[in-house]
């Protein structure tokens, strides 16, 4: 496979694994009596240790370099608390109080929030497509949460708030660690973020106490969340970014809400009203179209730069 095909494959697998983890989490909540706090703690601590082990195999003792500087150490602690921990906890709490499809699609509104933040920081006016996507996302969330009736909520208020907070935390999770990722690499940064986030949550979740019904089936489901939904998902998605770049990789993150919605219907036998399905479709299509537009503009800019460089070279040769 060439680099492009590899990148697409890895990104699709990453998105699919993330979608799967929400479904398995809901099964653990509903059939085995586990709660989101305990599951997130286990996912972060064990997944973080595995990621740090992978980073150690690649960089040896360099994985501790982030703690040698006060500024990077503080930045890592903030990422662990308000990025990794907050993102995972609010998402799984939303899954617990609603269903994986609702939680995932609400979380999927985060690219629009990132767009608004970037426009604000760069002091730029929004493009027409930015405005249209924003309106579409707001309309999609409205349909999902009210079924079109402004006087009622179709999902619990707690689930709606948690889902939107999850989207906000993804904005922080995406924007904040950029300098850390460039300096120390993704396996190390994600590993420390997960591990420390889990340690922060452990006293509140009482990680050492096993609640709910535990048997071989429970262990397998928890293992799926940790191995496939955490380690494989992050590793594959980051490999996709390596081959495709972050913009193009984000195109294939739409697999997460798609997989989550399909499995919620087929595995969990959750029924959706037509307004729900329309809202889900509007959000997925609008956010994906924003990513597609960014890819097209990136390609045009690259082509223009190549053309300008070629013209400059030809002019230089003519002068000589």
C-alpha positions, 0 to 999 in steps of 0.5 A, spaced: 500 500 500 502 507 498 502 512 504 495 515 502 492 508 502 495 506 509 493 513 512 486 512 510 486 505 513 489 507 519 484 513 520 478 509 519 481 503 523 482 509 529 475 512 528 472 505 528 475 503 534 473 509 538 466 508 536 466 501 538 469 503 545 462 507 546 458 501 545 462 496 549 462 502 555 454 502 554 454 494 555 458 495 561 454 500 564 447 497 563 449 489 563 454 489 568 453 495 573 459 498 572 460 506 572 463 511 567 468 514 573 471 507 574 471 505 567 475 511 565 480 511 571 481 504 568 482 506 561 486 512 562 491 508 567 492 502 564 492 505 557 497 510 559 501 505 562 501 501 555 502 508 551 508 509 555 511 503 554 511 503 547 514 510 547 519 507 552 521 502 546 522 508 541 525 513 546 528 510 552 529 515 558 527 521 553 520 519 555 521 523 562 524 529 558 517 533 559 518 533 567 525 536 566 522 543 565 517 547 569 513 550 563 512 543 560 511 539 566 505 544 568 503 544 561 502 536 561 498 537 568 493 541 565 493 537 558 492 531 563 486 534 567 482 538 562 484 535 556 485 527 557 481 526 563 475 531 562 474 529 555 474 521 557 469 522 563 464 527 560 464 523 554 462 516 558 458 520 563 454 522 557 454 515 554 451 512 561 446 517 561 444 517 554 447 512 548 453 512 545 450 515 538 448 521 542 454 522 546 459 521 540 455 525 535 454 531 540 462 530 541 463 531 534 461 538 534 468 540 536 471 541 530 466 547 529 468 550 536 475 549 534 473 553 527 470 559 531 476 559 536 481 559 530 477 565 527 477 569 533 484 568 535 486 570 528 481 575 528 478 573 521 471 573 519 468 567 518 467 564 510 460 563 508 461 555 509 463 556 516 456 560 517 452 555 514 456 549 517 455 552 524 447 553 523 447 546 520 450 544 527 446 548 531 440 545 527 442 538 528 443 539 536 436 542 536 433 536 532 437 531 537 435 534 543 428 536 542 425 532 536 423 539 533 419 541 539 422 547 543 418 546 549 421 539 551 427 535 551 428 528 548 434 527 552 436 528 559 438 535 560 444 532 564 446 528 557 446 534 553 450 538 558 455 533 558 455 532 551 457 539 549 462 539 555 465 533 552 465 537 545 469 543 549 474 539 552 476 536 545 477 543 543 482 544 549 485 537 548 486 538 540 489 545 541 493 545 548 498 540 547 500 542 540 507 544 542 508 538 547 507 533 541 512 537 537 517 537 542 516 530 545 512 526 540 505 523 541 506 516 544 509 520 550 505 526 551 498 521 550 501 516 555 503 521 560 496 525 559 492 518 560 496 515 566 496 522 570 488 523 568 487 516 571 491 517 577 487 524 578 480 521 578 482 514 582 481 517 589 474 519 586 472 513 582 475 508 588 479 505 582 481 499 587 474 497 589 471 493 584 463 494 583 458 491 579 458 484 576 465 481 574 466 475 570 470 473 564 465 477 560 466 483 564 473 482 563 473 481 556 469 488 555 473 492 559 479 489 555 476 491 549 475 498 551 482 499 554 486 495 548 481 497 542 478 503 544 484 506 547 491 504 545 489 501 538 484 507 536 490 512 538 495 509 535 492 508 528 489 515 528 496 518 529 499 513 524 493 516 519 496 523 521 503 521 520 501 519 513 495 524 511 496 530 515 491 532 521 486 535 516 485 530 511 485 525 517 480 528 520 475 527 514 475 519 516 474 521 524 466 521 521 467 513 522 466 514 529 459 517 529 457 513 524 459 506 527 457 508 534 450 510 531 449 503 527 452 499 533 447 503 537 441 501 533 444 494 531 447 491 538 444 495 543 437 495 539 436 503 541 430 506 537 431 513 534 426 518 532 426 521 525 428 527 528 434 524 531 436 521 525 436 527 521 439 531 526 445 526 526 446 526 519 446 533 519 451 534 524 456 528 520 455 531 513 456 538 515 462 537 519 465 532 514 463 538 509 467 543 513 473 538 513 473 536 505 473 544 504 479 545 508 482 539 504 480 542 497 483 549 499 489 546 502 490 543 495 489 549 491 494 553 496 499 548 495 498 548 487 498 555 487 505 555 491 508 550 486 506 554 480 509 561 483 515 557 485 516 554 478 514 561 475 520 564 479 525 559 477 523 560 470 524 568 471 531 567 474 533 562 469 531 568 464 535 573 467 541 569 467 
